[in-house]
């Protein structure tokens, strides 16, 4: 049993729009700033653009998931993580919340959960790259059964940790959205007050 999930489809144009909008907001801040801030802001924006131009293609061409009899390996742009089958609690295809799911990002992502309740996305195992992410997650669980030694039955202690992790992600997501809104509104407020 060996499966490798790599990029099969191109990213939609809206994805690049989602990456470009924060850079435009940063340029708006730079435009309203003074001379000293412009100098340092130019450096920061240049580094952000360079980071985006390097990391996006690197992640698209290097990121993949490899499944073998020994376990599952998630290779991202710069690092890899391997789990032996006995370390895997669950493999689940989960919907991504939001109105733009499917357009700006995949609407289903396959996640690996360990016994500590931590969630890890499996690169290129999502609804953009696969016709049926749910069926693929079920196929991975079925293929892992002979090597795993444990059943896929839910354990209440791990499920509780997963729920706590989901609540924590929701809080941090809300904080991040509020921070982005504040950053986007700051130039407008500065222009209106100045």
Order of alpha helices (4+ residues) and beta strands (2+ residues): beta-alpha-alpha-beta-beta-beta-beta-beta-beta-alpha-alpha
